[in-house]
Amino acid sequence: MPADQRRGTTPPSGRSMQFIDRIVGDARYLKGALRTLKYVTPIAQHRGRVFPHVIDELAEKYQDAPALLSDRERFTYRERAERSHQESAPVDQNDTLTERPE
């Protein structure tokens, strides 16, 4: 005898099951959307925070901890920040891109 019949209940069927499935699916979708907003909202609130600034913040925080590892090379956060400054285009104090001298 199935477990549902032993308990005296029968599983919902037909339209009620479809309705429940839709509610469960909508709840999962909403949960994912809210999780995405949780991660994206800080980005929108700090529009001036660009990747080179993030690299500098990480270099200050982690300094000599390994940041990038490969079979051939290993970079600490500090080395990564130094290299980032060498490779980046010159930026003035207002964070506007200036032309590279040729």
C-alpha positions as CSV (number, residue, x, y, z in Angstrom):
1,M,0.0,0.0,0.0
2,P,1.5,3.5,-0.9
3,A,2.5,5.7,2.0
4,D,-0.1,8.4,1.1
5,Q,-2.9,5.9,1.4
6,R,-1.6,4.6,4.7
7,R,-1.7,8.1,6.2
8,G,-5.2,8.7,4.9
9,T,-4.2,11.4,2.4
10,T,-4.0,11.3,-1.3
11,P,-1.6,13.5,-3.3
12,P,-3.0,16.5,-5.1
13,S,-3.7,15.9,-8.7
14,G,-4.7,17.8,-11.9
15,R,-5.0,21.5,-11.6
16,S,-4.1,21.8,-8.0
17,M,-0.8,20.0,-8.6
18,Q,0.0,22.3,-11.5
19,F,-0.8,25.3,-9.3
20,I,1.5,24.1,-6.6
21,D,4.3,23.4,-9.1
22,R,3.9,26.9,-10.5
23,I,4.1,28.4,-7.0
24,V,7.2,26.4,-6.2
25,G,8.8,27.4,-9.5
26,D,8.0,31.1,-8.9
27,A,9.4,30.9,-5.4
28,R,12.7,29.5,-6.7
29,Y,12.8,32.1,-9.4
30,L,12.2,34.9,-6.9
31,K,14.9,33.5,-4.5
32,G,17.4,33.5,-7.4
33,A,16.5,37.0,-8.4
34,L,16.9,38.3,-4.9
35,R,20.2,36.5,-4.5
36,T,21.4,38.2,-7.8
37,L,20.3,41.6,-6.6
38,K,22.2,41.1,-3.3
39,Y,25.4,40.7,-5.2
40,V,24.8,43.4,-7.8
41,T,23.5,46.2,-5.6
42,P,26.9,47.0,-4.1
43,I,28.3,47.4,-7.6
44,A,25.6,50.0,-8.5
45,Q,26.1,51.9,-5.2
46,H,29.9,52.3,-5.9
47,R,30.0,53.3,-9.5
48,G,33.4,55.0,-9.1
49,R,35.0,51.7,-7.9
50,V,36.8,50.4,-10.9
51,F,38.9,47.2,-11.2
52,P,42.3,48.9,-10.7
53,H,41.0,50.3,-7.4
54,V,39.9,46.9,-6.3
55,I,43.3,45.5,-7.1
56,D,44.9,48.2,-5.0
57,E,42.5,47.5,-2.1
58,L,43.3,43.7,-2.3
59,A,47.1,44.5,-2.4
60,E,46.8,46.6,0.8
61,K,44.7,43.9,2.5
62,Y,46.6,40.7,1.5
63,Q,50.1,42.1,0.5
64,D,52.3,39.0,0.0
65,A,49.7,36.3,-0.1
66,P,49.5,34.4,-3.4
67,A,47.0,36.0,-5.8
68,L,47.7,34.3,-9.2
69,L,49.2,30.9,-9.5
70,S,50.3,29.0,-12.6
71,D,52.8,26.3,-13.4
72,R,55.3,28.9,-14.6
73,E,54.6,32.0,-12.4
74,R,53.3,33.1,-9.1
75,F,52.1,36.6,-8.2
76,T,51.4,38.0,-4.8
77,Y,48.7,40.7,-4.5
78,R,51.3,43.3,-4.2
79,E,53.1,42.2,-7.4
80,R,49.8,42.0,-9.2
81,A,49.0,45.6,-8.2
82,E,52.5,46.8,-9.4
83,R,52.0,45.0,-12.7
84,S,48.5,46.5,-13.0
85,H,49.9,50.0,-12.7
86,Q,52.6,49.3,-15.3
87,E,50.0,48.0,-17.8
88,S,47.2,50.5,-17.2
89,A,46.7,53.6,-19.2
90,P,47.6,56.8,-17.4
91,V,44.7,58.2,-15.4
92,D,44.7,61.7,-13.9
93,Q,43.5,62.6,-10.4
94,N,39.9,62.9,-11.5
95,D,40.0,59.3,-12.7
96,T,39.7,60.3,-16.4
97,L,41.6,58.5,-19.0
98,T,44.5,60.5,-20.5
99,E,46.3,59.8,-23.7
100,R,49.4,57.6,-23.6
101,P,52.6,59.3,-24.7
102,E,53.8,57.7,-27.9
